[in-house]
Amino acid sequence: MSRDGSTAECIQLDRSLLMSEGSTTHPEGTTAMYMLEQDLARSRMGEMQAEAAAASRARRLYLARRAARRAERAVRRAARASAAVY
């Protein structure tokens, strides 16, 4: 019986069980949280790399089209110059 007259069970903890899981400085859920954060960081990094790759492809496509337009203008200019000579 406890001091107030109620019956309470006494729970005894075995300290060796508490210590056997590894470091006592980190609660049990910390590892799971760390892994979750790492997965989230990897996922976000993958998204950012995909965005960067898409932007890079868009920029290269823009530059290629611009170069093609300049080349077409140069061909037309050369054709006019050639026609003017003959």
Secondary structure, DSSP 8 states (H G I E B T S, - for coil): --TTS---------HHHHHTTS-SSS-HHHHHHHHHHHHHHHHHHHHHHHHHHHHHHHHHHHHHHHHHHHHHHHHHHHHHHHHHH-
